[in-house]
Amino acid sequence: MRAICFDFDGTLVDSEVFHAENWSGFLKTLDIDFSMGAFLEQYAGVTWDKVATDLFTRFSISMPIEHMLQQMEAITEKALMLDNIPAKLGVSTLLHELSGKVPLAVVTGAPRIYVEGILQRHGWLELFDHVFCGEDVASNKPAPDIYQLACATLGFNPHEVLAIEDSVTGIKSSLSAGLKTVLVSDIDVTDFSIGSSKYGPLALDYSFDSMHQAHQTVLNLVTRSIRYT
């Protein structure tokens, strides 16, 4: 692999509960009772714009979707001032081992101000050559647009770039863009219609329960690429 693209939420940082708490709290201010558990079950891995659009319709929210997103960014920024989001186990070690070997990028549907702030807090921002966020493309994940942009900017063909994702939304995006993909999650992908995606048949390359398990495979893919370049 000539470059590696990492998803952010749920892949680099353990943020799903953090976001669920913030969204649930925001909905309460609108007199909508929607628990953290329900949010996690229905929206884990879903990009903020799609969450806001779905909630807007589902609960007939009068606030414009754009204002909902602005409120959530403010709530998230305030929450991050009180506490950092922890790294997923094994991530920091892997990033430091990969740094300098191949270009690294973050490819996420999340807002840039949130993503770069947390990367900076963990001391990772300087390890990445690029950070691609939802506002950089017209269609967010699961559309392939953001991975297509990443490959074009990095200067490599999609089949030369490895994506590391944690959700079905993410792997639909990376696979439909043509990237070799590693799923790092305990979700059972057989429960989802990956093969019937509107982007065509999608074949997942690797699946691991944790970054610790994925570590050696990712390093081997990079080392093999360097050896034969």
C-alpha positions as CSV (number, residue, x, y, z in Angstrom):
1,M,0.0,0.0,0.0
2,R,1.4,3.4,-1.0
3,A,-0.8,5.4,1.5
4,I,-3.2,4.8,4.4
5,C,-6.5,6.5,5.1
6,F,-7.9,6.3,8.6
7,D,-11.5,7.0,9.5
8,F,-11.8,9.0,12.7
9,D,-14.8,8.4,15.1
10,G,-14.7,4.8,16.3
11,T,-11.5,4.1,14.5
12,L,-8.9,6.4,16.0
13,V,-10.9,7.6,19.0
14,D,-13.5,5.9,21.1
15,S,-16.1,8.6,20.5
16,E,-19.4,6.9,19.8
17,V,-20.8,7.2,23.4
18,F,-19.5,10.8,23.6
19,H,-21.5,11.8,20.5
20,A,-24.6,9.8,21.6
21,E,-24.6,11.7,24.9
22,N,-24.3,15.1,23.1
23,W,-27.0,14.4,20.6
24,S,-29.4,13.0,23.2
25,G,-28.8,16.1,25.4
26,F,-29.4,18.4,22.4
27,L,-32.7,16.7,21.6
28,K,-33.8,17.1,25.2
29,T,-33.5,20.9,24.7
30,L,-36.1,20.5,21.9
31,D,-38.3,18.4,24.2
32,I,-37.5,15.2,22.4
33,D,-36.7,12.1,24.6
34,F,-34.2,10.1,22.7
35,S,-31.8,8.0,24.8
36,M,-28.1,7.5,24.3
37,G,-28.7,3.8,23.8
38,A,-31.3,4.4,21.1
39,F,-28.9,6.8,19.3
40,L,-26.0,4.3,19.4
41,E,-28.2,1.6,18.1
42,Q,-29.6,3.6,15.2
43,Y,-26.9,6.2,14.3
44,A,-23.4,4.8,15.3
45,G,-21.1,5.5,12.4
46,V,-23.6,7.7,10.5
47,T,-22.3,11.2,9.5
48,W,-23.7,14.2,11.3
49,D,-25.4,15.7,8.3
50,K,-27.3,12.5,7.7
51,V,-28.2,12.2,11.5
52,A,-29.5,15.7,11.5
53,T,-31.5,15.2,8.3
54,D,-33.1,12.1,9.6
55,L,-33.9,13.5,13.0
56,F,-35.3,16.7,11.4
57,T,-37.8,14.6,9.4
58,R,-38.5,12.0,12.1
59,F,-39.4,14.4,14.9
60,S,-40.7,17.3,12.7
61,I,-38.1,19.6,14.2
62,S,-38.7,23.2,13.3
63,M,-35.0,24.3,13.6
64,P,-33.3,24.2,10.2
65,I,-30.8,21.4,9.7
66,E,-27.9,23.8,9.2
67,H,-28.7,25.3,12.6
68,M,-28.9,21.9,14.2
69,L,-25.4,21.1,13.0
70,Q,-24.1,24.5,14.2
71,Q,-25.6,23.8,17.6
72,M,-24.0,20.3,17.7
73,E,-20.6,21.7,16.8
74,A,-20.9,24.2,19.7
75,I,-22.0,21.5,22.1
76,T,-19.2,19.3,21.0
77,E,-16.6,22.0,21.3
78,K,-17.8,22.8,24.8
79,A,-17.8,19.2,25.9
80,L,-14.3,18.7,24.6
81,M,-13.1,21.6,26.8
82,L,-14.2,19.5,29.8
83,D,-12.7,16.2,28.7
84,N,-10.8,14.7,25.8
85,I,-12.0,11.7,23.9
86,P,-9.8,8.6,24.6
87,A,-7.8,6.9,21.8
88,K,-8.8,3.5,20.7
89,L,-6.4,0.9,22.1
90,G,-3.4,0.3,19.9
91,V,-3.9,3.3,17.7
92,S,-1.1,5.6,18.9
93,T,1.5,2.8,18.7
94,L,0.4,2.0,15.1
95,L,0.4,5.6,14.0
96,H,3.9,6.2,15.3
97,E,5.2,3.1,13.6
98,L,3.6,4.1,10.3
99,S,4.7,7.7,10.4
100,G,7.4,8.4,7.8
101,K,6.9,5.1,6.0
102,V,3.9,6.1,3.8
103,P,1.6,9.1,3.7
104,L,-1.1,9.0,6.3
105,A,-4.5,10.7,6.0
106,V,-7.7,11.1,8.1
107,V,-10.8,10.6,6.0
108,T,-14.0,11.4,8.0
109,G,-17.4,12.8,7.7
110,A,-17.0,14.7,10.9
111,P,-16.4,18.5,11.1
112,R,-12.8,19.7,10.7
113,I,-12.7,21.9,13.8
114,Y,-13.6,18.9,16.0
115,V,-11.3,16.4,14.2
116,E,-8.2,18.5,14.1
117,G,-8.7,19.6,17.7
118,I,-8.7,16.1,19.0
119,L,-5.8,15.0,16.8
120,Q,-3.8,17.9,18.3
121,R,-4.7,16.9,21.8
122,H,-3.4,13.4,21.2
123,G,-0.3,14.6,19.5
124,W,-1.2,13.0,16.2
125,L,-1.9,16.0,14.0
126,E,1.7,16.2,12.8
127,L,1.7,12.5,11.9
128,F,-0.9,13.0,9.2
129,D,-0.2,14.5,5.8
130,H,-3.8,15.4,5.1
131,V,-7.1,15.6,6.9
132,F,-10.2,15.2,4.7
133,C,-13.6,16.1,6.4
134,G,-17.3,16.0,5.5
135,E,-17.3,19.7,4.4
136,D,-14.7,19.0,1.7
137,V,-17.2,17.0,-0.5
138,A,-20.8,17.4,-1.8
139,S,-21.8,13.9,-0.8
140,N,-20.6,12.4,2.5
141,K,-20.1,8.8,3.4
142,P,-21.4,6.2,2.3
143,A,-20.8,7.9,-1.0
144,P,-17.3,7.4,-2.4
145,D,-16.6,11.1,-2.9
146,I,-14.4,11.7,0.1
147,Y,-12.1,8.7,-0.6
148,Q,-11.9,9.7,-4.3
149,L,-10.8,13.2,-3.2
150,A,-8.2,11.6,-0.8
151,C,-6.7,9.4,-3.5
152,A,-6.6,12.3,-6.0
153,T,-4.9,14.6,-3.4
154,L,-2.4,11.9,-2.3
155,G,-1.6,11.2,-5.9
156,F,-2.2,7.4,-5.9
157,N,-4.7,5.1,-7.6
158,P,-7.4,3.8,-5.2
159,H,-6.1,0.3,-5.4
160,E,-2.8,1.6,-4.0
161,V,-4.4,3.1,-0.9
162,L,-5.5,1.3,2.3
163,A,-8.6,2.4,4.2
164,I,-9.1,1.6,7.9
165,E,-12.8,1.9,8.9
166,D,-15.1,0.8,11.8
167,S,-18.6,1.0,10.3
168,V,-20.7,-0.2,7.4
169,T,-21.2,3.4,6.3
170,G,-17.4,3.8,6.1
171,I,-16.6,0.6,4.3
172,K,-19.3,1.2,1.8
173,S,-17.6,4.5,1.0
174,S,-14.0,3.2,0.8
175,L,-14.9,0.0,-1.1
176,S,-17.0,1.7,-3.6
177,A,-14.1,4.1,-4.2
178,G,-11.9,1.1,-5.0
179,L,-9.7,1.1,-1.9
180,K,-8.4,-2.0,-0.2
181,T,-10.2,-1.9,3.2
182,V,-9.6,-3.1,6.7
183,L,-12.6,-3.2,9.1
184,V,-11.6,-2.8,12.7
185,S,-14.8,-3.4,14.7
186,D,-16.7,-6.2,16.4
187,I,-19.8,-5.7,14.2
188,D,-20.9,-8.7,12.1
189,V,-20.8,-7.4,8.5
190,T,-22.9,-10.4,7.4
191,D,-25.9,-8.6,9.0
192,F,-25.6,-5.9,6.4
193,S,-26.3,-5.9,2.7
194,I,-22.8,-4.9,1.7
195,G,-23.0,-6.9,-1.6
196,S,-26.2,-5.2,-2.7
197,S,-24.9,-1.7,-2.4
198,K,-25.9,0.7,-5.1
199,Y,-22.2,1.1,-5.9
200,G,-22.0,-2.6,-6.9
201,P,-20.6,-5.7,-5.2
202,L,-18.3,-4.8,-2.3
203,A,-15.7,-7.3,-1.0
204,L,-14.2,-6.5,2.3
205,D,-10.4,-7.3,2.4
206,Y,-9.7,-7.7,6.1
207,S,-11.8,-7.7,9.3
208,F,-10.4,-7.5,12.9
209,D,-12.0,-6.9,16.3
210,S,-9.4,-4.5,17.5
211,M,-6.5,-2.3,16.3
212,H,-4.1,-4.6,18.2
213,Q,-5.3,-7.5,16.0
214,A,-5.0,-5.4,12.8
215,H,-1.6,-4.0,13.7
216,Q,0.7,-6.6,12.0
217,T,-1.4,-7.0,8.9
218,V,-1.3,-3.2,8.3
219,L,2.4,-3.1,8.9
220,N,3.0,-6.0,6.5
221,L,1.0,-4.4,3.8
222,V,3.0,-1.2,4.1
223,T,6.4,-3.0,4.3
224,R,5.6,-5.1,1.3
225,S,4.8,-2.0,-0.7
226,I,8.1,-0.3,0.4
227,R,10.1,-3.4,-0.5
228,Y,8.8,-3.6,-4.0
229,T,8.7,0.1,-4.8
